[in-house]
Amino acid sequence: QSALTQPASVSGSPGQSITISCTGTSSDVGGHNSVSWYQQHPGKAPKVIIYDVSMRPSGVSNRFSGSKSGNTASLTISGLQAEDESDYYCISYTTSHSWVFGGGTKLTVL
Amino acid sequence: QVQLVESGGGLVKPGGSLRLSCAASGFPFNDHYMSWVRQAPGKGLEYVSYISSRSTYTNYADSVKGRFTISRDNAKNSLYLQMTSLSHDDTAVYYCVRRGQPTLTFDYWGQGILVTVSS
């Protein structure tokens, strides 16, 4: 199973919005609504911020939103804040009952 | 609250074996699928394996198939990963991860345990 494709890095200024894409195939992102997004700060465990494409766990800021179109899922962060600077990963369940991960995106808040 | 605490990591020589453990608490362990996910130094996350709630189903990434074995003991609220024929490429932080219900999301992660394969 090939990894999901994410941009290696994105950047934005405080207050702006950014979008991170996650491209897979019809066997994963396109074939399932079980796409989730994780935030990982250096030296810390990942934390889920979006699940089932667009659902937000309790306690996660509504500045984080998710969507999907075809084989590509997207994470949008609005009103960028310095604390959003982190690594972000997408994960999708697959039609072969396994998981495939994105390579990760480093978000820099300028 | 949900807690996942890994143990058993450390330094091992190439070709060696190691067994990781994960002690779970704060939730009905026998209701949840569990997984191992790893992260090599400076690299991204990599799926390793999962096991169903009653150990009926297991699944492995191609990179570890035939070398790693996942298991669990629901009576002890514990998850395990037996790793054999270790190579430098297996050097990573290994995370114990809970799969949520009814979603297929990795909703809780342990803090991770470092496994270093080096001579």
Chai-1 contact restraints between the chains, C-beta under 6 A:
chainA,res_idxA,chainB,res_idxB,connection_type,confidence,min_distance_angstrom,max_distance_angstrom,comment,restraint_id
A,S34,B,L104,contact,1.0,0.0,6.0,A-B,restraint_1
A,S36,B,T105,contact,1.0,0.0,6.0,A-B,restraint_2
A,A45,B,W109,contact,1.0,0.0,6.0,A-B,restraint_3
A,A45,B,Q111,contact,1.0,0.0,6.0,A-B,restraint_4
A,A45,B,G112,contact,1.0,0.0,6.0,A-B,restraint_5
A,P46,B,W109,contact,1.0,0.0,6.0,A-B,restraint_6
A,V48,B,T105,contact,1.0,0.0,6.0,A-B,restraint_7
A,V48,B,D107,contact,1.0,0.0,6.0,A-B,restraint_8
A,Y51,B,T103,contact,1.0,0.0,6.0,A-B,restraint_9
A,Y51,B,T105,contact,1.0,0.0,6.0,A-B,restraint_10
A,D52,B,T103,contact,1.0,0.0,6.0,A-B,restraint_11
A,Y89,B,L45,contact,1.0,0.0,6.0,A-B,restraint_12
A,Y93,B,L104,contact,1.0,0.0,6.0,A-B,restraint_13
A,S98,B,N59,contact,1.0,0.0,6.0,A-B,restraint_14
A,W99,B,Y47,contact,1.0,0.0,6.0,A-B,restraint_15
A,F101,B,L45,contact,1.0,0.0,6.0,A-B,restraint_16
A,F101,B,Y47,contact,1.0,0.0,6.0,A-B,restraint_17
A,G103,B,G44,contact,1.0,0.0,6.0,A-B,restraint_18
A,G104,B,G44,contact,1.0,0.0,6.0,A-B,restraint_19
